[in-house]
Amino acid sequence: MGLLQRCSDILERYNNMFVSFQNSKNTIPFSFQQLHRILNKFGVLHFGLYVPVDKHYTMFFNHGFDAQTLSQGDSSADFWFGTLGIVPEENTWYTQENQQLDSFLQLFSIKDREHISLLHIKFITLNSISNCIILVSQENTNQNETDNLLDFIDENFSELLPAIENILRFHLYTQKPEIINQFSSDLIQENTNADLSGTMVNISFSNLIQFLRNSNPNPDIVQIITILSRLIKDHLPENSICIEYDSENLKLVLFSQNGICIEKFAKDMMTYLSDYLSNGEEKFIVFSTEGTTYEPEELLSFLHLQNTENQF
């Protein structure tokens, strides 16, 4: 009962944090593109949004910063409050400059640091989550530019908010906790002991990533691929295995009595993903198979695993 109660408590906490992702009518690229379009319209060059999950912050929306900044933006609540040296009030801008910037610069790539003369930080509540952070960088110290920049964000935040909240739902969806944490080697053994074969499936996002780069000047590729990976995992049978092989590819093992038809599986999966994408982007996701086997060692070799791995 203790484990079941703990699992129930975790799910309840996360369910209270956001409305059902599955019921969202917005598509993944649209929300990102909408927000980029508004910010570009008013000349906002660098804008980031951080959200805390269990006191751990990640940048869930990135406008203008590079991919390295996105990847190294993870931080703790203690870092933010300790570096600011105060308990910040919500909806108040805190500007960092000169030596105050030193501790914050670790969040940014070397390239992005070259364009930061000021950092503007504001704590807000989004989707009932307090202490979310808006971060805006400025390349110079011109006071008129500072006033115009911050006034724009304050005065137009109601226009930004719908897209921000939708992206936040996507972000929180990818952060849902894993209730069952079972090694793939154990799951393979259980399925093969039950006389089920494993069909080895590769899913490549490479063509989709290239399409997004070509079609959108500010593609949020990391977030979109993370969301799609989470959606795929959640749509698989419970006895399946889904791992991240690298940043552009998933490897799946699907267990069945007679093998899986890869063409039917791909068609069903693309139909499912089309509800979350726009303009037919799901057609750029490539599905392939390396066959079906009853041999556990062959499945482990396909997954490039020994006994442990990072699973979605």
VOPAGU-2260 file (C-alpha; in pm, 1 decimal, decimal comma):
REM VOPAGU-2260
SITE   aa  ch    i         X         Y         Z
SITE  MET   A    0       0,0       0,0       0,0
SITE  GLY   A    1     286,9     237,4      68,7
SITE  LEU   A    2     416,8     220,3    -290,8
SITE  LEU   A    3      67,6     249,0    -439,9
SITE  GLN   A    4     -11,9     549,6    -222,4
SITE  ARG   A    5     317,6     716,9    -315,5
SITE  CYS   A    6     248,2     661,0    -685,5
SITE  SER   A    7    -103,4     798,5    -641,4
SITE  ASP   A    8      28,7    1106,5    -461,5
SITE  ILE   A    9     283,7    1174,6    -738,4
SITE  LEU   A   10      22,7    1146,4   -1012,4
SITE  GLU   A   11    -224,4    1363,5    -824,4
SITE  ARG   A   12      36,7    1634,7    -774,5
SITE  TYR   A   13     124,2    1643,0   -1143,1
SITE  ASN   A   14    -237,4    1619,3   -1257,4
SITE  ASN   A   15    -314,4    1926,2   -1048,3
SITE  MET   A   16     -35,8    2117,7   -1222,3
SITE  PHE   A   17    -188,0    2115,7   -1570,2
SITE  VAL   A   18    -507,4    2041,6   -1760,3
SITE  SER   A   19    -522,9    1727,9   -1969,3
SITE  PHE   A   20    -262,8    1750,7   -2244,1
SITE  GLN   A   21    -458,9    1503,0   -2457,6
SITE  ASN   A   22    -756,9    1742,1   -2472,0
SITE  SER   A   23    -549,6    2034,7   -2602,4
SITE  LYS   A   24    -664,4    2157,8   -2943,4
SITE  ASN   A   25    -341,1    2347,0   -3012,0
SITE  THR   A   26     -65,6    2197,1   -3220,3
SITE  ILE   A   27     295,9    2176,8   -3113,0
SITE  PRO   A   28     468,5    2400,3   -3369,6
SITE  PHE   A   29     182,3    2652,3   -3369,9
SITE  SER   A   30     222,8    2757,7   -3007,0
SITE  PHE   A   31     596,6    2802,9   -3042,6
SITE  GLN   A   32     565,5    2987,5   -3373,4
SITE  GLN   A   33     290,8    3212,6   -3242,3
SITE  LEU   A   34     502,5    3327,1   -2950,3
SITE  HIS   A   35     812,4    3378,9   -3165,3
SITE  ARG   A   36     605,0    3582,2   -3410,4
SITE  ILE   A   37     474,3    3816,5   -3140,3
SITE  LEU   A   38     818,7    3869,3   -2987,1
SITE  ASN   A   39     980,7    3928,0   -3325,5
SITE  LYS   A   40     707,6    4176,0   -3416,2
SITE  PHE   A   41     806,6    4398,0   -3125,9
SITE  GLY   A   42    1181,3    4348,9   -3156,1
SITE  VAL   A   43    1238,8    4131,0   -2848,1
SITE  LEU   A   44    1561,8    3946,6   -2931,9
SITE  HIS   A   45    1624,5    3721,3   -2629,4
SITE  PHE   A   46    1349,7    3590,5   -2403,7
SITE  GLY   A   47    1343,5    3280,2   -2183,5
SITE  LEU   A   48    1084,2    3121,1   -1956,2
SITE  TYR   A   49    1180,9    2889,3   -1671,1
SITE  VAL   A   50     940,7    2671,1   -1475,0
SITE  PRO   A   51    1012,4    2489,1   -1146,5
SITE  VAL   A   52     921,6    2123,0   -1104,4
SITE  ASP   A   53     998,2    2009,6    -749,8
SITE  LYS   A   54    1228,3    2314,2    -706,5
SITE  HIS   A   55    1425,2    2227,5   -1022,4
SITE  TYR   A   56    1414,3    2487,0   -1300,7
SITE  THR   A   57    1435,3    2420,5   -1674,6
SITE  MET   A   58    1393,8    2664,4   -1962,7
SITE  PHE   A   59    1067,3    2555,8   -2122,0
SITE  PHE   A   60    1060,4    2830,7   -2384,6
SITE  ASN   A   61    1360,1    2986,9   -2556,4
SITE  HIS   A   62    1347,9    3280,8   -2796,5
SITE  GLY   A   63    1676,8    3390,3   -2949,8
SITE  PHE   A   64    1920,8    3203,0   -2725,5
SITE  ASP   A   65    2115,7    2917,0   -2882,4
SITE  ALA   A   66    2077,0    2544,9   -2822,8
SITE  GLN   A   67    2370,0    2528,7   -2581,3
SITE  THR   A   68    2204,0    2787,4   -2357,4
SITE  LEU   A   69    1886,7    2581,5   -2363,8
SITE  SER   A   70    2073,9    2266,3   -2266,1
SITE  GLN   A   71    2264,8    2425,6   -1976,9
SITE  GLY   A   72    1973,8    2623,2   -1834,2
SITE  ASP   A   73    1888,0    2366,4   -1566,7
SITE  SER   A   74    1915,6    2519,5   -1221,0
SITE  SER   A   75    1771,0    2508,1    -869,9
SITE  ALA   A   76    1545,5    2741,2    -674,6
SITE  ASP   A   77    1834,5    2789,3    -431,1
SITE  PHE   A   78    2050,0    2915,3    -718,3
SITE  TRP   A   79    1797,9    3180,3    -825,7
SITE  PHE   A   80    1704,9    3302,2    -479,2
SITE  GLY   A   81    2061,7    3281,3    -350,9
SITE  THR   A   82    2211,3    3463,4    -649,0
SITE  LEU   A   83    1953,3    3739,7    -631,5
SITE  GLY   A   84    2016,0    3761,2    -256,8
SITE  ILE   A   85    1651,0    3837,2    -181,0
SITE  VAL   A   86    1311,0    3672,4    -168,2
SITE  PRO   A   87    1174,0    3818,2    -493,7
SITE  GLU   A   88     829,0    3968,5    -520,6
SITE  GLU   A   89     610,9    3844,4    -803,7
SITE  ASN   A   90     551,9    4069,7   -1105,6
SITE  THR   A   91     855,8    4283,6   -1020,9
SITE  TRP   A   92    1150,4    4326,1   -1258,8
SITE  TYR   A   93    1498,5    4269,7   -1114,3
SITE  THR   A   94    1779,0    4398,0   -1340,0
SITE  GLN   A   95    2126,0    4245,3   -1310,5
SITE  GLU   A   96    2434,9    4424,4   -1439,9
SITE  ASN   A   97    2812,9    4442,0   -1402,9
SITE  GLN   A   98    2933,9    4203,9   -1127,8
SITE  GLN   A   99    2576,6    4094,3   -1060,4
SITE  LEU   A  100    2584,1    3912,3   -1393,9
SITE  ASP   A  101    2877,8    3689,0   -1308,1
SITE  SER   A  102    2686,2    3409,3   -1138,3
SITE  PHE   A  103    2407,3    3410,1   -1397,5
SITE  LEU   A  104    2637,7    3382,0   -1698,1
SITE  GLN   A  105    2692,3    3011,0   -1633,6
SITE  LEU   A  106    2337,4    2958,5   -1766,4
SITE  PHE   A  107    2438,8    3083,0   -2111,3
SITE  SER   A  108    2664,6    2968,2   -2392,0
SITE  ILE   A  109    2986,3    3160,7   -2457,1
SITE  LYS   A  110    2829,9    3300,4   -2773,8
SITE  ASP   A  111    2520,0    3427,1   -2592,5
SITE  ARG   A  112    2726,6    3578,7   -2310,9
SITE  GLU   A  113    2884,8    3816,2   -2562,1
SITE  HIS   A  114    2545,2    3981,8   -2615,3
SITE  ILE   A  115    2444,2    4022,8   -2250,8
SITE  SER   A  116    2495,3    4360,9   -2087,0
SITE  LEU   A  117    2180,2    4342,6   -1873,9
SITE  LEU   A  118    1955,5    4064,8   -1753,4
SITE  HIS   A  119    1596,1    4140,5   -1654,0
SITE  ILE   A  120    1427,7    3883,5   -1429,7
SITE  LYS   A  121    1065,2    3862,4   -1318,0
SITE  PHE   A  122     888,2    3595,5   -1108,9
SITE  ILE   A  123     529,2    3515,5   -1206,3
SITE  THR   A  124     258,1    3252,0   -1151,4
SITE  LEU   A  125     153,7    3042,2   -1451,7
SITE  ASN   A  126    -107,2    2765,8   -1447,1
SITE  SER   A  127    -113,0    2788,2   -1064,3
SITE  ILE   A  128     265,7    2731,3   -1053,1
SITE  SER   A  129     431,3    3007,0    -853,1
SITE  ASN   A  130     785,6    3140,3    -905,9
SITE  CYS   A  131     803,2    3077,8   -1278,4
SITE  ILE   A  132    1070,2    3306,1   -1424,3
SITE  ILE   A  133    1073,4    3541,0   -1721,2
SITE  LEU   A  134    1428,5    3624,4   -1825,7
SITE  VAL   A  135    1512,2    3888,9   -2087,2
SITE  SER   A  136    1863,0    3988,8   -2191,2
SITE  GLN   A  137    1970,0    4325,1   -2330,4
SITE  GLU   A  138    2280,9    4388,5   -2538,3
SITE  ASN   A  139    2342,8    4741,2   -2409,9
SITE  THR   A  140    2273,0    4948,0   -2099,7
SITE  ASN   A  141    2058,7    5215,4   -2264,6
SITE  GLN   A  142    1787,7    5312,5   -2014,3
SITE  ASN   A  143    1534,7    5409,4   -2281,8
SITE  GLU   A  144    1572,6    5068,9   -2444,8
SITE  THR   A  145    1530,7    4901,1   -2105,5
SITE  ASP   A  146    1211,4    5095,9   -2037,7
SITE  ASN   A  147    1067,9    5020,1   -2381,5
SITE  LEU   A  148    1157,2    4651,4   -2360,6
SITE  LEU   A  149    1007,6    4589,0   -2017,1
SITE  ASP   A  150     703,9    4808,1   -2084,1
SITE  PHE   A  151     630,5    4610,0   -2399,6
SITE  ILE   A  152     638,5    4278,8   -2215,5
SITE  ASP   A  153     420,5    4410,3   -1932,5
SITE  GLU   A  154     168,9    4577,0   -2162,3
SITE  ASN   A  155     142,0    4286,8   -2408,1
SITE  PHE   A  156     170,8    3992,2   -2173,1
SITE  SER   A  157    -200,5    3911,9   -2209,8
SITE  GLU   A  158    -134,3    3853,2   -2580,2
SITE  LEU   A  159     162,5    3629,3   -2502,2
SITE  LEU   A  160      -9,2    3438,1   -2221,6
SITE  PRO   A  161    -228,0    3187,7   -2418,6
SITE  ALA   A  162      70,9    3059,6   -2616,7
SITE  ILE   A  163     290,1    3052,6   -2304,5
SITE  GLU   A  164      34,8    2850,7   -2105,6
SITE  ASN   A  165     -10,1    2604,2   -2389,9
SITE  ILE   A  166     365,5    2551,0   -2420,0
SITE  LEU   A  167     379,5    2507,8   -2042,3
SITE  ARG   A  168     124,8    2226,3   -2066,2
SITE  PHE   A  169     346,8    2057,2   -2324,5
SITE  HIS   A  170     650,9    2105,6   -2102,5
SITE  LEU   A  171     484,2    1963,1   -1792,8
SITE  TYR   A  172     357,0    1669,8   -1994,0
SITE  THR   A  173     713,4    1569,6   -2076,4
SITE  GLN   A  174     803,7    1595,5   -1704,9
SITE  LYS   A  175     543,9    1344,0   -1583,7
SITE  PRO   A  176     706,5    1098,6   -1340,8
SITE  GLU   A  177     767,0     736,0   -1426,5
SITE  ILE   A  178     571,2     513,9   -1190,4
SITE  ILE   A  179     722,1     187,2   -1313,2
SITE  ASN   A  180    1100,7     194,0   -1332,0
SITE  GLN   A  181    1194,1    -148,7   -1467,0
SITE  PHE   A  182    1516,1    -233,4   -1647,4
SITE  SER   A  183    1472,4    -325,4   -2013,7
SITE  SER   A  184    1668,6    -647,8   -1963,8
SITE  ASP   A  185    1412,3    -763,6   -1706,0
SITE  LEU   A  186    1121,4    -667,9   -1930,7
SITE  ILE   A  187    1278,1    -849,7   -2226,1
SITE  GLN   A  188    1320,7   -1163,2   -2017,1
SITE  GLU   A  189     960,6   -1152,0   -1894,2
SITE  ASN   A  190     825,0   -1121,4   -2248,0
SITE  THR   A  191    1044,3   -1388,0   -2401,2
SITE  ASN   A  192     962,5   -1623,7   -2112,8
SITE  ALA   A  193     597,4   -1572,2   -2210,6
SITE  ASP   A  194     684,9   -1685,7   -2566,7
SITE  LEU   A  195     646,9   -1336,6   -2710,0
SITE  SER   A  196     878,6   -1218,7   -2985,1
SITE  GLY   A  197    1026,9    -870,3   -2997,6
SITE  THR   A  198    1001,5    -656,3   -3310,7
SITE  MET   A  199    1290,1    -407,8   -3330,7
SITE  VAL   A  200    1178,2     -64,7   -3454,2
SITE  ASN   A  201    1377,9     250,8   -3528,7
SITE  ILE   A  202    1209,3     590,7   -3529,5
SITE  SER   A  203    1410,1     874,1   -3684,0
SITE  PHE   A  204    1327,9    1243,1   -3638,0
SITE  SER   A  205    1616,4    1358,1   -3861,8
SITE  ASN   A  206    1397,0    1457,2   -4157,8
SITE  LEU   A  207    1148,5    1632,1   -3929,1
SITE  ILE   A  208    1429,2    1826,5   -3761,5
SITE  GLN   A  209    1560,9    1939,8   -4099,0
SITE  PHE   A  210    1209,3    2040,7   -4207,2
SITE  LEU   A  211    1162,3    2246,6   -3891,3
SITE  ARG   A  212    1498,2    2416,4   -3942,2
SITE  ASN   A  213    1407,1    2505,8   -4299,2
SITE  SER   A  214    1053,1    2622,8   -4228,1
SITE  ASN   A  215    1094,0    2815,1   -3903,0
SITE  PRO   A  216    1365,2    3070,8   -3821,7
SITE  ASN   A  217    1331,1    2991,0   -3450,2
SITE  PRO   A  218    1246,1    2619,5   -3429,0
SITE  ASP   A  219    1213,0    2478,9   -3078,6
SITE  ILE   A  220    1351,7    2147,4   -3192,8
SITE  VAL   A  221    1464,3    2012,4   -2855,7
SITE  GLN   A  222    1125,3    2068,7   -2693,1
SITE  ILE   A  223     926,3    1939,5   -2990,7
SITE  ILE   A  224    1126,2    1616,4   -3019,1
SITE  THR   A  225    1101,6    1562,0   -2642,4
SITE  ILE   A  226     724,6    1604,5   -2659,5
SITE  LEU   A  227     691,7    1368,6   -2955,4
SITE  SER   A  228     908,2    1108,0   -2782,0
SITE  ARG   A  229     688,2    1127,2   -2474,5
SITE  LEU   A  230     372,3    1096,7   -2684,5
SITE  ILE   A  231     507,6     790,5   -2863,7
SITE  LYS   A  232     606,9     621,3   -2540,0
SITE  ASP   A  233     268,4     681,8   -2381,5
SITE  HIS   A  234      90,3     540,0   -2687,3
SITE  LEU   A  235     276,7     207,1   -2676,5
SITE  PRO   A  236     157,5    -112,3   -2502,6
SITE  GLU   A  237     276,7    -135,7   -2141,7
SITE  ASN   A  238     515,4    -423,2   -2213,6
SITE  SER   A  239     698,7    -227,8   -2485,6
SITE  ILE   A  240    1041,8     -67,6   -2453,5
SITE  CYS   A  241    1116,3     283,4   -2577,9
SITE  ILE   A  242    1459,6     439,3   -2534,2
SITE  GLU   A  243    1634,8     748,9   -2665,6
SITE  TYR   A  244    1920,4     623,7   -2880,8
SITE  ASP   A  245    2042,6     977,5   -2949,4
SITE  SER   A  246    1890,9    1325,1   -2989,8
SITE  GLU   A  247    1730,5    1233,3   -3323,9
SITE  ASN   A  248    1634,0     867,5   -3287,4
SITE  LEU   A  249    1424,1     633,4   -3075,3
SITE  LYS   A  250    1460,1     258,0   -3052,0
SITE  LEU   A  251    1154,4      47,1   -2970,2
SITE  VAL   A  252    1095,9    -317,7   -2894,9
SITE  LEU   A  253     733,3    -422,6   -2945,3
SITE  PHE   A  254     635,9    -764,0   -2812,1
SITE  SER   A  255     370,5    -985,4   -2969,5
SITE  GLN   A  256     293,4   -1346,2   -3055,1
SITE  ASN   A  257     332,6   -1315,4   -3430,9
SITE  GLY   A  258     542,0   -1003,7   -3487,7
SITE  ILE   A  259     440,4    -647,4   -3571,6
SITE  CYS   A  260     360,7    -514,2   -3919,1
SITE  ILE   A  261     583,0    -205,8   -3933,7
SITE  GLU   A  262     372,5     -42,6   -4207,9
SITE  LYS   A  263      53,5     -65,7   -4001,1
SITE  PHE   A  264     234,0      44,4   -3686,2
SITE  ALA   A  265     381,7     348,7   -3863,6
SITE  LYS   A  266      45,3     444,2   -4015,5
SITE  ASP   A  267    -133,7     417,0   -3680,5
SITE  MET   A  268     138,7     615,1   -3501,7
SITE  MET   A  269     141,1     894,5   -3761,4
SITE  THR   A  270    -238,2     921,2   -3740,9
SITE  TYR   A  271    -206,9     956,6   -3363,3
SITE  LEU   A  272      72,7    1215,1   -3384,5
SITE  SER   A  273    -114,0    1419,9   -3647,5
SITE  ASP   A  274    -345,0    1543,3   -3368,9
SITE  TYR   A  275     -46,1    1722,2   -3213,8
SITE  LEU   A  276     128,3    1849,5   -3525,6
SITE  SER   A  277      29,9    2078,8   -3812,3
SITE  ASN   A  278      92,0    2089,0   -4187,2
SITE  GLY   A  279     158,8    1714,9   -4206,1
SITE  GLU   A  280     490,5    1723,1   -4016,7
SITE  GLU   A  281     429,1    1366,1   -3897,8
SITE  LYS   A  282     509,6    1246,5   -4252,0
SITE  PHE   A  283     871,9    1344,4   -4193,0
SITE  ILE   A  284     906,6    1089,9   -3909,3
SITE  VAL   A  285    1068,8     774,7   -4049,4
SITE  PHE   A  286     987,1     425,0   -3918,3
SITE  SER   A  287    1200,2     119,9   -3997,5
SITE  THR   A  288    1252,6    -226,8   -3854,6
SITE  GLU   A  289    1546,8    -459,2   -3800,3
SITE  GLY   A  290    1326,6    -766,9   -3775,5
SITE  THR   A  291    1169,3    -983,7   -3507,9
SITE  THR   A  292    1341,1   -1221,6   -3267,3
SITE  TYR   A  293    1288,8   -1433,4   -2956,5
SITE  GLU   A  294    1653,0   -1394,0   -2852,0
SITE  PRO   A  295    1704,6   -1160,2   -2549,8
SITE  GLU   A  296    2069,6   -1094,5   -2636,8
SITE  GLU   A  297    1974,5    -986,3   -2988,0
SITE  LEU   A  298    1719,8    -740,9   -2848,7
SITE  LEU   A  299    1970,6    -600,0   -2600,3
SITE  SER   A  300    2225,8    -565,0   -2877,6
SITE  PHE   A  301    1971,4    -375,9   -3090,3
SITE  LEU   A  302    1903,9    -140,3   -2799,5
SITE  HIS   A  303    2278,4    -102,9   -2737,2
SITE  LEU   A  304    2216,6    -182,5   -2370,3
SITE  GLN   A  305    2371,6    -386,5   -2097,9
SITE  ASN   A  306    2165,8    -371,3   -1779,5
SITE  THR   A  307    2084,1      -2,0   -1737,9
SITE  GLU   A  308    1977,5     283,1   -1963,1
SITE  ASN   A  309    1788,5     611,2   -1975,2
SITE  GLN   A  310    1426,9     542,0   -2062,6
SITE  PHE   A  311    1153,8     785,8   -2155,0
